[in-house]
Structure formats: structure tokens, C-alpha cells
Amino acid sequence: MKVVVNVDGGARGNPGPAAIAAVVQDAGGAVLEERGERIGRATNNVAEYRALLLGIERAAALGAGELELVGDSELVVKQVKGEYKVKDATMRELHAQVKAALRDFESWSIRHVHREHNAEADRLVNNALDGP
């Protein structure tokens, strides 16, 4: 089964209160699962990586063999693709976790989109940050 997972992470203040989200869709675009949650205090980049890990975890839990990840953080997407180096120690650890988690899939890809094309994941992040 192939799934497309839109992910987003954000922090208010950098670092500040942070949240992550993932929207999992089947190949036809039907939403299989969506999740948003607070992660405490973090930077935007840490939140983006944590969102990626959430999306990968949810795809695996649903039994996906093929995974297409979609995110609006150009930095994180290019780091996962190997186009940018990961210099920060915290980010290196999260990057390693992402790469290890991706090994369980038959195939995977990741692509960058602008925020307006990641609206559902962005909405879940903001709902998590604004919620009780």
C-alpha cells in the first residue's frame, strides 16, 4: 500500500511552545488518519523533524510499504534527501532517527511544498498550539 503523508511542525517563538502534525492519505487522496499534538518547547526545525517522525510512524502503523512524505520545511527536506549537511547535533540525532525509520519501507520519497500546499497539516499544528 502506498501512502502520502503531509507533515508540519511549528514553534511559537524559536524556541517556544511547539506542535507537530501528520495527515496520512491513500494513493487516491482519501484521508486515512490525521494527528496533531503538542511536543513542549522546541525550535521550528526540531518540530519539523519530530513531525516527520510522527508521519513515518503513522504510515508504518497503517502497514504502508511505499511512502511519499510532503513537507514545507525546505531545510529538513533537503537534509533528508542528502542535499544539505546536518550540522547541529540535535538535528543530526533526529536526522539519523528519520533515516533509520525509513529503512523499513520498500520505497520512500520526500518533497518540499510551499505552506499553502500543506494547509491541513499546518491547520493541525495551529489547532494543537491553540487548544486547551
ZAMARMI-863354 format. One record per atom (N, C-alpha, C, O): residue number from 0; atom name; x, y, z. Coordinates in steps of 0.2 Angstrom, whole numbers, plus 5000, padded with zeros to 4 digits. Layout:
BEGIN
> NUM / CA / X / Y / Z
...
This chain:
BEGIN
> 0 / N / 5004 / 4994 / 5000
> 0 / CA / 5000 / 5000 / 5000
> 0 / C / 5004 / 5006 / 5000
> 0 / O / 5009 / 5007 / 5004
> 1 / N / 5003 / 5011 / 4996
> 1 / CA / 5006 / 5017 / 4996
> 1 / C / 5002 / 5023 / 4999
> 1 / O / 4996 / 5023 / 4999
> 2 / N / 5006 / 5027 / 5003
> 2 / CA / 5003 / 5032 / 5007
> 2 / C / 5006 / 5039 / 5005
> 2 / O / 5013 / 5038 / 5004
> 3 / N / 5003 / 5044 / 5006
> 3 / CA / 5006 / 5051 / 5005
> 3 / C / 5005 / 5054 / 5012
> 3 / O / 4999 / 5054 / 5015
> 4 / N / 5010 / 5056 / 5015
> 4 / CA / 5010 / 5059 / 5022
> 4 / C / 5012 / 5067 / 5022
> 4 / O / 5018 / 5068 / 5020
> 5 / N / 5007 / 5071 / 5023
> 5 / CA / 5009 / 5078 / 5024
> 5 / C / 5011 / 5079 / 5031
> 5 / O / 5007 / 5078 / 5036
> 6 / N / 5017 / 5082 / 5032
> 6 / CA / 5019 / 5084 / 5039
> 6 / C / 5021 / 5091 / 5040
> 6 / O / 5022 / 5095 / 5035
> 7 / N / 5020 / 5093 / 5046
> 7 / CA / 5022 / 5100 / 5048
> 7 / C / 5023 / 5101 / 5055
> 7 / O / 5020 / 5097 / 5059
> 8 / N / 5028 / 5105 / 5057
> 8 / CA / 5030 / 5106 / 5064
> 8 / C / 5030 / 5114 / 5064
> 8 / O / 5032 / 5117 / 5060
> 9 / N / 5029 / 5116 / 5070
> 9 / CA / 5030 / 5123 / 5071
> 9 / C / 5031 / 5125 / 5079
> 9 / O / 5029 / 5122 / 5083
> 10 / N / 5034 / 5131 / 5080
> 10 / CA / 5035 / 5133 / 5086
> 10 / C / 5033 / 5141 / 5086
> 10 / O / 5035 / 5144 / 5082
> 11 / N / 5030 / 5143 / 5092
> 11 / CA / 5029 / 5150 / 5093
> 11 / C / 5034 / 5153 / 5097
> 11 / O / 5035 / 5151 / 5103
> 12 / N / 5038 / 5157 / 5094
> 12 / CA / 5045 / 5159 / 5097
> 12 / C / 5050 / 5153 / 5094
> 12 / O / 5047 / 5148 / 5092
> 13 / N / 5056 / 5155 / 5094
> 13 / CA / 5060 / 5150 / 5092
> 13 / C / 5067 / 5149 / 5096
> 13 / O / 5072 / 5153 / 5094
> 14 / N / 5067 / 5145 / 5101
> 14 / CA / 5062 / 5140 / 5103
> 14 / C / 5056 / 5143 / 5107
> 14 / O / 5056 / 5149 / 5109
> 15 / N / 5051 / 5139 / 5107
> 15 / CA / 5045 / 5141 / 5111
> 15 / C / 5040 / 5135 / 5111
> 15 / O / 5042 / 5129 / 5109
> 16 / N / 5034 / 5136 / 5113
> 16 / CA / 5029 / 5131 / 5113
> 16 / C / 5028 / 5128 / 5106
> 16 / O / 5028 / 5132 / 5101
> 17 / N / 5028 / 5121 / 5105
> 17 / CA / 5029 / 5118 / 5098
> 17 / C / 5024 / 5113 / 5098
> 17 / O / 5021 / 5110 / 5103
> 18 / N / 5022 / 5111 / 5091
> 18 / CA / 5017 / 5106 / 5090
> 18 / C / 5019 / 5103 / 5083
> 18 / O / 5023 / 5106 / 5079
> 19 / N / 5017 / 5097 / 5082
> 19 / CA / 5018 / 5093 / 5076
> 19 / C / 5012 / 5090 / 5073
> 19 / O / 5007 / 5090 / 5077
> 20 / N / 5012 / 5089 / 5067
> 20 / CA / 5006 / 5086 / 5064
> 20 / C / 5007 / 5081 / 5058
> 20 / O / 5013 / 5082 / 5055
> 21 / N / 5003 / 5077 / 5056
> 21 / CA / 5004 / 5072 / 5051
> 21 / C / 4997 / 5071 / 5048
> 21 / O / 4992 / 5069 / 5052
> 22 / N / 4996 / 5071 / 5041
> 22 / CA / 4990 / 5069 / 5038
> 22 / C / 4992 / 5063 / 5033
> 22 / O / 4995 / 5065 / 5028
> 23 / N / 4989 / 5058 / 5034
> 23 / CA / 4990 / 5052 / 5030
> 23 / C / 4985 / 5050 / 5025
> 23 / O / 4979 / 5050 / 5027
> 24 / N / 4986 / 5050 / 5019
> 24 / CA / 4981 / 5049 / 5014
> 24 / C / 4983 / 5043 / 5010
> 24 / O / 4989 / 5041 / 5009
> 25 / N / 4978 / 5039 / 5007
> 25 / CA / 4980 / 5034 / 5002
> 25 / C / 4982 / 5037 / 4996
> 25 / O / 4981 / 5043 / 4995
> 26 / N / 4983 / 5032 / 4991
> 26 / CA / 4986 / 5035 / 4984
> 26 / C / 4980 / 5039 / 4981
> 26 / O / 4982 / 5043 / 4976
> 27 / N / 4974 / 5038 / 4982
> 27 / CA / 4968 / 5041 / 4979
> 27 / C / 4967 / 5048 / 4983
> 27 / O / 4962 / 5051 / 4980
> 28 / N / 4970 / 5049 / 4988
> 28 / CA / 4969 / 5056 / 4991
> 28 / C / 4964 / 5055 / 4997
> 28 / O / 4963 / 5060 / 5001
> 29 / N / 4961 / 5049 / 4999
> 29 / CA / 4957 / 5049 / 5005
> 29 / C / 4961 / 5049 / 5011
> 29 / O / 4966 / 5046 / 5012
> 30 / N / 4959 / 5053 / 5016
> 30 / CA / 4962 / 5054 / 5022
> 30 / C / 4961 / 5047 / 5026
> 30 / O / 4955 / 5045 / 5028
> 31 / N / 4967 / 5044 / 5028
> 31 / CA / 4967 / 5038 / 5032
> 31 / C / 4967 / 5040 / 5040
> 31 / O / 4964 / 5037 / 5044
> 32 / N / 4971 / 5045 / 5041
> 32 / CA / 4972 / 5047 / 5048
> 32 / C / 4975 / 5054 / 5048
> 32 / O / 4979 / 5056 / 5044
> 33 / N / 4973 / 5058 / 5053
> 33 / CA / 4977 / 5064 / 5054
> 33 / C / 4978 / 5065 / 5062
> 33 / O / 4973 / 5063 / 5066
> 34 / N / 4983 / 5068 / 5063
> 34 / CA / 4985 / 5069 / 5070
> 34 / C / 4989 / 5075 / 5071
> 34 / O / 4993 / 5077 / 5067
> 35 / N / 4988 / 5079 / 5077
> 35 / CA / 4991 / 5084 / 5079
> 35 / C / 4992 / 5084 / 5086
> 35 / O / 4988 / 5082 / 5090
> 36 / N / 4998 / 5086 / 5088
> 36 / CA / 5000 / 5086 / 5096
> 36 / C / 5005 / 5091 / 5098
> 36 / O / 5010 / 5092 / 5094
> 37 / N / 5005 / 5093 / 5104
> 37 / CA / 5010 / 5097 / 5107
> 37 / C / 5016 / 5093 / 5108
> 37 / O / 5015 / 5087 / 5110
> 38 / N / 5022 / 5096 / 5108
> 38 / CA / 5028 / 5092 / 5110
> 38 / C / 5032 / 5096 / 5115
> 38 / O / 5038 / 5094 / 5116
> 39 / N / 5029 / 5101 / 5118
> 39 / CA / 5033 / 5105 / 5123
> 39 / C / 5037 / 5111 / 5120
> 39 / O / 5034 / 5114 / 5115
> 40 / N / 5042 / 5113 / 5122
> 40 / CA / 5046 / 5118 / 5120
> 40 / C / 5051 / 5115 / 5115
> 40 / O / 5055 / 5111 / 5117
> 41 / N / 5052 / 5118 / 5109
> 41 / CA / 5056 / 5116 / 5104
> 41 / C / 5057 / 5122 / 5099
> 41 / O / 5054 / 5127 / 5099
> 42 / N / 5062 / 5121 / 5095
> 42 / CA / 5063 / 5125 / 5089
> 42 / C / 5059 / 5123 / 5083
> 42 / O / 5056 / 5118 / 5083
> 43 / N / 5058 / 5127 / 5078
> 43 / CA / 5054 / 5126 / 5072
> 43 / C / 5057 / 5120 / 5069
> 43 / O / 5054 / 5115 / 5067
> 44 / N / 5064 / 5119 / 5068
> 44 / CA / 5067 / 5114 / 5065
> 44 / C / 5066 / 5107 / 5068
> 44 / O / 5065 / 5102 / 5065
> 45 / N / 5067 / 5107 / 5075
> 45 / CA / 5066 / 5101 / 5079
> 45 / C / 5059 / 5099 / 5078
> 45 / O / 5057 / 5093 / 5077
> 46 / N / 5054 / 5104 / 5078
> 46 / CA / 5047 / 5102 / 5077
> 46 / C / 5046 / 5099 / 5070
> 46 / O / 5042 / 5094 / 5069
> 47 / N / 5049 / 5101 / 5065
> 47 / CA / 5048 / 5099 / 5058
> 47 / C / 5051 / 5091 / 5058
> 47 / O / 5048 / 5087 / 5055
> 48 / N / 5057 / 5090 / 5061
> 48 / CA / 5059 / 5083 / 5061
> 48 / C / 5055 / 5079 / 5065
> 48 / O / 5053 / 5073 / 5063
> 49 / N / 5052 / 5081 / 5071
> 49 / CA / 5048 / 5077 / 5075
> 49 / C / 5041 / 5075 / 5071
> 49 / O / 5038 / 5070 / 5072
> 50 / N / 5039 / 5080 / 5067
> 50 / CA / 5033 / 5079 / 5063
> 50 / C / 5034 / 5074 / 5058
> 50 / O / 5030 / 5069 / 5057
> 51 / N / 5040 / 5074 / 5055
> 51 / CA / 5042 / 5069 / 5050
> 51 / C / 5042 / 5062 / 5053
> 51 / O / 5040 / 5057 / 5051
> 52 / N / 5045 / 5061 / 5059
> 52 / CA / 5045 / 5055 / 5063
> 52 / C / 5038 / 5053 / 5065
> 52 / O / 5036 / 5047 / 5064
> 53 / N / 5033 / 5057 / 5066
> 53 / CA / 5026 / 5055 / 5068
> 53 / C / 5023 / 5053 / 5061
> 53 / O / 5020 / 5048 / 5061
> 54 / N / 5024 / 5056 / 5056
> 54 / CA / 5021 / 5054 / 5049
> 54 / C / 5024 / 5047 / 5047
> 54 / O / 5020 / 5043 / 5045
> 55 / N / 5030 / 5046 / 5048
> 55 / CA / 5033 / 5039 / 5047
> 55 / C / 5030 / 5034 / 5051
> 55 / O / 5029 / 5028 / 5049
> 56 / N / 5030 / 5035 / 5057
> 56 / CA / 5027 / 5031 / 5062
> 56 / C / 5020 / 5029 / 5060
> 56 / O / 5018 / 5023 / 5061
> 57 / N / 5016 / 5034 / 5059
> 57 / CA / 5009 / 5033 / 5057
> 57 / C / 5008 / 5028 / 5051
> 57 / O / 5004 / 5024 / 5050
> 58 / N / 5012 / 5030 / 5046
> 58 / CA / 5012 / 5026 / 5039
> 58 / C / 5014 / 5019 / 5041
> 58 / O / 5011 / 5014 / 5038
> 59 / N / 5019 / 5018 / 5045
> 59 / CA / 5021 / 5011 / 5047
> 59 / C / 5015 / 5007 / 5050
> 59 / O / 5014 / 5001 / 5049
> 60 / N / 5012 / 5011 / 5055
> 60 / CA / 5007 / 5008 / 5059
> 60 / C / 5001 / 5006 / 5054
> 60 / O / 4997 / 5001 / 5056
> 61 / N / 5000 / 5009 / 5049
> 61 / CA / 4994 / 5008 / 5044
> 61 / C / 4997 / 5002 / 5039
> 61 / O / 4992 / 5000 / 5035
> 62 / N / 5003 / 5000 / 5039
> 62 / CA / 5005 / 4995 / 5035
> 62 / C / 5007 / 4997 / 5028
> 62 / O / 5008 / 4993 / 5024
> 63 / N / 5009 / 5003 / 5028
> 63 / CA / 5012 / 5006 / 5021
> 63 / C / 5018 / 5003 / 5019
> 63 / O / 5023 / 5002 / 5023
> 64 / N / 5019 / 5001 / 5013
> 64 / CA / 5025 / 4999 / 5010
> 64 / C / 5029 / 5004 / 5006
> 64 / O / 5035 / 5004 / 5006
> 65 / N / 5025 / 5008 / 5003
> 65 / CA / 5028 / 5014 / 5000
> 65 / C / 5025 / 5021 / 5003
> 65 / O / 5020 / 5021 / 5005
> 66 / N / 5030 / 5025 / 5004
> 66 / CA / 5029 / 5031 / 5007
> 66 / C / 5031 / 5037 / 5003
> 66 / O / 5037 / 5038 / 5001
> 67 / N / 5027 / 5042 / 5003
> 67 / CA / 5029 / 5049 / 5000
> 67 / C / 5027 / 5054 / 5005
> 67 / O / 5022 / 5055 / 5008
> 68 / N / 5033 / 5057 / 5007
> 68 / CA / 5032 / 5062 / 5013
> 68 / C / 5032 / 5069 / 5009
> 68 / O / 5036 / 5070 / 5004
> 69 / N / 5028 / 5073 / 5012
> 69 / CA / 5027 / 5080 / 5009
> 69 / C / 5028 / 5085 / 5015
> 69 / O / 5024 / 5084 / 5020
> 70 / N / 5032 / 5090 / 5015
> 70 / CA / 5033 / 5095 / 5020
> 70 / C / 5035 / 5102 / 5017
> 70 / O / 5037 / 5102 / 5012
> 71 / N / 5034 / 5107 / 5022
> 71 / CA / 5035 / 5113 / 5019
> 71 / C / 5042 / 5116 / 5022
> 71 / O / 5043 / 5122 / 5021
> 72 / N / 5046 / 5112 / 5025
> 72 / CA / 5052 / 5114 / 5028
> 72 / C / 5057 / 5112 / 5022
> 72 / O / 5059 / 5107 / 5022
> 73 / N / 5060 / 5117 / 5018
> 73 / CA / 5065 / 5116 / 5013
> 73 / C / 5071 / 5113 / 5016
> 73 / O / 5074 / 5108 / 5014
> 74 / N / 5073 / 5116 / 5022
> 74 / CA / 5079 / 5114 / 5025
> 74 / C / 5079 / 5106 / 5027
> 74 / O / 5083 / 5102 / 5025
> 75 / N / 5073 / 5104 / 5030
> 75 / CA / 5073 / 5097 / 5033
> 75 / C / 5072 / 5092 / 5027
> 75 / O / 5075 / 5087 / 5026
> 76 / N / 5068 / 5094 / 5022
> 76 / CA / 5068 / 5090 / 5016
> 76 / C / 5074 / 5089 / 5012
> 76 / O / 5076 / 5084 / 5010
> 77 / N / 5078 / 5095 / 5011
> 77 / CA / 5085 / 5094 / 5008
> 77 / C / 5090 / 5090 / 5012
> 77 / O / 5094 / 5087 / 5010
> 78 / N / 5089 / 5091 / 5019
> 78 / CA / 5094 / 5087 / 5023
> 78 / C / 5092 / 5079 / 5023
> 78 / O / 5097 / 5075 / 5022
> 79 / N / 5086 / 5078 / 5023
> 79 / CA / 5084 / 5070 / 5022
> 79 / C / 5086 / 5068 / 5015
> 79 / O / 5088 / 5062 / 5015
> 80 / N / 5085 / 5072 / 5010
> 80 / CA / 5087 / 5070 / 5003
> 80 / C / 5095 / 5069 / 5003
> 80 / O / 5097 / 5066 / 4998
> 81 / N / 5099 / 5072 / 5007
> 81 / CA / 5106 / 5072 / 5007
> 81 / C / 5109 / 5078 / 5003
> 81 / O / 5115 / 5078 / 5002
> 82 / N / 5105 / 5083 / 5001
> 82 / CA / 5107 / 5089 / 4998
> 82 / C / 5110 / 5094 / 5002
> 82 / O / 5114 / 5098 / 5000
> 83 / N / 5108 / 5094 / 5009
> 83 / CA / 5111 / 5099 / 5013
> 83 / C / 5114 / 5094 / 5019
> 83 / O / 5112 / 5089 / 5021
> 84 / N / 5120 / 5097 / 5022
> 84 / CA / 5123 / 5094 / 5028
> 84 / C / 5119 / 5095 / 5034
> 84 / O / 5115 / 5101 / 5034
> 85 / N / 5119 / 5091 / 5039
> 85 / CA / 5116 / 5092 / 5045
> 85 / C / 5121 / 5094 / 5050
> 85 / O / 5125 / 5089 / 5052
> 86 / N / 5122 / 5100 / 5052
> 86 / CA / 5127 / 5102 / 5056
> 86 / C / 5126 / 5102 / 5064
> 86 / O / 5130 / 5100 / 5068
> 87 / N / 5120 / 5104 / 5066
> 87 / CA / 5118 / 5104 / 5073
> 87 / C / 5117 / 5097 / 5076
> 87 / O / 5114 / 5093 / 5073
> 88 / N / 5120 / 5096 / 5082
> 88 / CA / 5120 / 5090 / 5085
> 88 / C / 5113 / 5087 / 5086
> 88 / O / 5112 / 5081 / 5085
> 89 / N / 5108 / 5091 / 5088
> 89 / CA / 5101 / 5089 / 5090
> 89 / C / 5098 / 5087 / 5083
> 89 / O / 5095 / 5082 / 5083
> 90 / N / 5099 / 5091 / 5078
> 90 / CA / 5096 / 5089 / 5072
> 90 / C / 5100 / 5083 / 5069
> 90 / O / 5096 / 5079 / 5065
> 91 / N / 5106 / 5082 / 5070
> 91 / CA / 5109 / 5076 / 5067
> 91 / C / 5106 / 5069 / 5070
> 91 / O / 5105 / 5064 / 5067
> 92 / N / 5104 / 5070 / 5077
> 92 / CA / 5101 / 5064 / 5080
> 92 / C / 5094 / 5063 / 5077
> 92 / O / 5093 / 5057 / 5076
> 93 / N / 5090 / 5068 / 5076
> 93 / CA / 5084 / 5067 / 5073
> 93 / C / 5084 / 5065 / 5066
> 93 / O / 5080 / 5061 / 5064
> 94 / N / 5089 / 5067 / 5062
> 94 / CA / 5090 / 5065 / 5055
> 94 / C / 5092 / 5058 / 5055
> 94 / O / 5089 / 5054 / 5051
> 95 / N / 5096 / 5056 / 5060
> 95 / CA / 5098 / 5048 / 5060
> 95 / C / 5091 / 5044 / 5062
> 95 / O / 5091 / 5039 / 5059
> 96 / N / 5087 / 5047 / 5066
> 96 / CA / 5081 / 5043 / 5068
> 96 / C / 5076 / 5042 / 5062
> 96 / O / 5073 / 5037 / 5060
> 97 / N / 5076 / 5048 / 5058
> 97 / CA / 5072 / 5048 / 5052
> 97 / C / 5074 / 5043 / 5047
> 97 / O / 5071 / 5039 / 5044
> 98 / N / 5081 / 5043 / 5046
> 98 / CA / 5084 / 5039 / 5041
> 98 / C / 5083 / 5031 / 5043
> 98 / O / 5082 / 5027 / 5039
> 99 / N / 5084 / 5030 / 5049
> 99 / CA / 5083 / 5023 / 5052
> 99 / C / 5076 / 5021 / 5051
> 99 / O / 5075 / 5015 / 5049
> 100 / N / 5071 / 5025 / 5052
> 100 / CA / 5064 / 5023 / 5052
> 100 / C / 5062 / 5022 / 5044
> 100 / O / 5058 / 5018 / 5043
> 101 / N / 5065 / 5026 / 5040
> 101 / CA / 5063 / 5025 / 5033
> 101 / C / 5066 / 5018 / 5030
> 101 / O / 5063 / 5016 / 5025
> 102 / N / 5071 / 5015 / 5033
> 102 / CA / 5073 / 5009 / 5031
> 102 / C / 5068 / 5003 / 5030
> 102 / O / 5069 / 4998 / 5027
> 103 / N / 5063 / 5004 / 5034
> 103 / CA / 5058 / 4999 / 5035
> 103 / C / 5053 / 4999 / 5029
> 103 / O / 5049 / 4994 / 5028
> 104 / N / 5053 / 5004 / 5025
> 104 / CA / 5049 / 5004 / 5019
> 104 / C / 5052 / 5001 / 5013
> 104 / O / 5058 / 5002 / 5012
> 105 / N / 5048 / 4999 / 5008
> 105 / CA / 5050 / 4996 / 5002
> 105 / C / 5053 / 5002 / 4998
> 105 / O / 5058 / 5001 / 4995
> 106 / N / 5049 / 5007 / 4998
> 106 / CA / 5052 / 5013 / 4994
> 106 / C / 5049 / 5019 / 4998
> 106 / O / 5044 / 5019 / 5001
> 107 / N / 5053 / 5025 / 4997
> 107 / CA / 5050 / 5031 / 5000
> 107 / C / 5053 / 5037 / 4996
> 107 / O / 5058 / 5037 / 4993
> 108 / N / 5050 / 5043 / 4997
> 108 / CA / 5052 / 5049 / 4994
> 108 / C / 5050 / 5055 / 4998
> 108 / O / 5046 / 5054 / 5002
> 109 / N / 5053 / 5060 / 4997
> 109 / CA / 5051 / 5066 / 5001
> 109 / C / 5052 / 5072 / 4996
> 109 / O / 5056 / 5073 / 4992
> 110 / N / 5047 / 5077 / 4997
> 110 / CA / 5047 / 5083 / 4993
> 110 / C / 5045 / 5089 / 4997
> 110 / O / 5041 / 5088 / 5002
> 111 / N / 5047 / 5094 / 4995
> 111 / CA / 5045 / 5101 / 4998
> 111 / C / 5039 / 5104 / 4994
> 111 / O / 5039 / 5104 / 4988
> 112 / N / 5035 / 5107 / 4998
> 112 / CA / 5029 / 5111 / 4995
> 112 / C / 5029 / 5117 / 4999
> 112 / O / 5031 / 5118 / 5005
> 113 / N / 5026 / 5122 / 4996
> 113 / CA / 5025 / 5129 / 5000
> 113 / C / 5020 / 5128 / 5005
> 113 / O / 5015 / 5123 / 5004
> 114 / N / 5020 / 5132 / 5010
> 114 / CA / 5015 / 5131 / 5015
> 114 / C / 5008 / 5131 / 5013
> 114 / O / 5004 / 5127 / 5016
> 115 / N / 5006 / 5135 / 5008
> 115 / CA / 4999 / 5135 / 5006
> 115 / C / 4997 / 5128 / 5003
> 115 / O / 4991 / 5126 / 5002
> 116 / N / 5002 / 5124 / 5001
> 116 / CA / 5000 / 5117 / 4999
> 116 / C / 5001 / 5112 / 5004
> 116 / O / 5001 / 5106 / 5003
> 117 / N / 5001 / 5114 / 5010
> 117 / CA / 5002 / 5110 / 5016
> 117 / C / 4997 / 5112 / 5021
> 117 / O / 4998 / 5111 / 5027
> 118 / N / 4991 / 5114 / 5019
> 118 / CA / 4986 / 5118 / 5023
> 118 / C / 4984 / 5113 / 5029
> 118 / O / 4983 / 5116 / 5035
> 119 / N / 4982 / 5107 / 5027
> 119 / CA / 4979 / 5103 / 5033
> 119 / C / 4984 / 5101 / 5038
> 119 / O / 4982 / 5102 / 5044
> 120 / N / 4990 / 5100 / 5037
> 120 / CA / 4995 / 5099 / 5042
> 120 / C / 4996 / 5105 / 5046
> 120 / O / 4997 / 5105 / 5052
> 121 / N / 4997 / 5111 / 5043
> 121 / CA / 4998 / 5117 / 5046
> 121 / C / 4992 / 5119 / 5051
> 121 / O / 4993 / 5121 / 5056
> 122 / N / 4986 / 5117 / 5048
> 122 / CA / 4980 / 5118 / 5052
> 122 / C / 4980 / 5114 / 5059
> 122 / O / 4978 / 5117 / 5064
> 123 / N / 4982 / 5108 / 5058
> 123 / CA / 4983 / 5104 / 5064
> 123 / C / 4988 / 5106 / 5069
> 123 / O / 4987 / 5106 / 5075
> 124 / N / 4993 / 5109 / 5067
> 124 / CA / 4999 / 5111 / 5071
> 124 / C / 4996 / 5117 / 5075
> 124 / O / 4996 / 5118 / 5081
> 125 / N / 4992 / 5122 / 5071
> 125 / CA / 4990 / 5128 / 5075
> 125 / C / 4984 / 5126 / 5079
> 125 / O / 4984 / 5129 / 5085
> 126 / N / 4980 / 5121 / 5078
> 126 / CA / 4975 / 5119 / 5082
> 126 / C / 4978 / 5116 / 5089
> 126 / O / 4975 / 5117 / 5094
> 127 / N / 4983 / 5112 / 5088
> 127 / CA / 4987 / 5109 / 5094
> 127 / C / 4989 / 5115 / 5098
> 127 / O / 4989 / 5114 / 5104
> 128 / N / 4992 / 5120 / 5095
> 128 / CA / 4995 / 5125 / 5099
> 128 / C / 4990 / 5130 / 5102
> 128 / O / 4991 / 5132 / 5108
> 129 / N / 4984 / 5131 / 5099
> 129 / CA / 4979 / 5135 / 5101
> 129 / C / 4974 / 5131 / 5106
> 129 / O / 4971 / 5135 / 5110
> 130 / N / 4974 / 5125 / 5106
> 130 / CA / 4970 / 5121 / 5110
> 130 / C / 4971 / 5121 / 5118
> 130 / O / 4976 / 5124 / 5120
> 131 / N / 4966 / 5118 / 5122
> 131 / CA / 4967 / 5119 / 5129
> 131 / C / 4973 / 5115 / 5132
> 131 / O / 4974 / 5114 / 5138
